[in-house]
Amino acid sequence: MTSLPTADTKTGEFFHRWLETFSGYVREVDYASARPLFHPNVLAFGTHNDVIPGLDQWVTTQWDNVWPKTSDFRFVLDQTAVLASPDGAMATVIAPWTSTGYHPDGRVFPRPGRATMIFSRNGDGWLCVHSHMSLNRGVPQASHASRPVKAW
C-alpha cells in the first residue's frame, strides 16, 4: 500500500500558519481580513447550509451565523494533516478544531469539530477553494453568544 501524498515540511508549516491566521480572524469576528484567504467562488459546506456557492454567500449564511455566537476558535495543529499533489498545485488540509459555545442562559459548552479544506496554488499563492467544517457528533448546533463583528 502506498502512503498518502504528505506535504513537504515547508508546505506543512505554511498551512499551519494559515490555520493560525484564519482562526485568529474567526476569534476576532473579522470577516474582511479572512476574505482574501479564499477564492471568491469557493464552494463550502457548513452547519447552516449544504453547498454554499461563493464567498459572499458563505460569509452571510455561515460565518455570520457562527463566528459572533462562539468564541475561542482554534485548530488543533498537532492533529492536523496536510496533503499535497506531487506537482504542488493542490493541497488538502484536514484539521480538528475547538471552540466555545453558549447555551441560551449563558452557560458555556465545548464545541469541537473538524475541517477539510482544499487549496489551489496560483500566481498569488494559495487560495482555499473548498471548505467543509462541521461539529463533532452530539455537539449542540446552536450557540447563543452575541459578539460584535469587527469588520465586514
N, C-alpha and C positions, 0 to 999 in steps of 0.2 A: 504494500500500500504506500502510495506517495504521500509526502507531507503537504500540508496547506502552504500556499504561497505567502509566507510571513514576510512582512515588510522589513527592509534593512533598518539598522539602528537609527540612522539619520531620519528616515521617513517616520518611523515609530515615534521618535522624540518630537518631530513636527506635530504629529496628530495629538500627542499628549498635551502639548502647549495649546493646540487648537481647542481641545476639550476644556482645558482650564480657562481659556479666554471666553469661550461660549458660556460656560457655566457661570462665570462672573457676570456676564450680561444678563443671564436669567436671574441671578440673585439681585441685581440692581434694577430689574424690570426695564432694561434699556433695549427696546426693540430697534432703535435707529442704529446703534453700534453693532448689533447682531446681524442685521440685514446683509451687509457685504460678504458675510461668510457663506452665503447661499446663492445658488443660481436663481435668477428671477423666476424661472419656470420650474422650480423644484417641485417634485411630487412627494407628498408626505402622507403618512398615516398618523393618527393620534387618537387620544381618548375621546374627543368630541366629534370627530368625523372619520369616515373611511378614507377615501382617496381625496386629498386636498390638492387641487391643481394651482400652483403658483404661490409665490412668496406672500403677496398681499393678502390673499385669502387665508393662508396659513397663519399669518400674524393676527388677523381679526377673529378667526374662528377657533384657533387653538391656543396660540401664545397668550392672547388677551383673556382667555378663559382659565388659564393655569398660572402663569407667572405671578400675577398680582395676588393670587389666592393661596400661594405656598411660599415657603422660604427655605433657605439653606441648601439649595440645589448644588450637587457636586457629582462628578463622575468618579467611579472607583477605579483609579488608574492602574493599580496593581492587579486588577482583574480584567483589564482591557486588552483586547486582541486587535492588531492592525494587520490586515492582509493587503497585498498589493499585486497588481498584474505584473508579469515579467517585463513588459515594456514601460512600466512606470506611468501609464496613462490613467489608471483607475485604482482606487483604494477603497477598502471597506473597513469600517471601524465598528467593533462590537463591544459595547461597554455597559456594565450595570451602573446605576446611579442611585443616589439617595436624596431625599428632601424631607421637609416637614410639612405635614398637612394640618388643617384646623377643623375641628368639629364646630357646629353652629354655636355652641356655648363657649368657644374659645380654647377648649382643651386641645392639646397637640397630639398627633399620632405620627409614627414613622411612615413615610410614603416612598418606598423604594420601587425601582423599576429597571427597565433595560432599554437599550437603544441599539439600533443598527443604522449606520449612516454610510451612504455610498458617495464617493468623491470622484470628480473628474478633473484632470490637470489640463490647464490651458496656458496660454502665454502669460496670464496674470497670476498664475499659481493654482491652488486647489480650491474648488468650489463644491459644496455639498449639493448633490443633485437629487438625492432621496434620503428621507429620514423616517424612521419608524420608531417612535418612543411609546412605550406602554408600561402601565403599572404592573407590578407583580400580582399574582392571583391573591384574592382576598383583601386587597388594599382598597379602602373606600375611594370611589371615583370622585366624589365631591370634596372640595376643600373650601373653607369659608373665610379666609383672611381677606383683607382689603388694603393692599399696599398700593401706593401711587406709582403710576408709570413715569419713569424718569424721562424718556424720550421716545416719540413715535418714529 
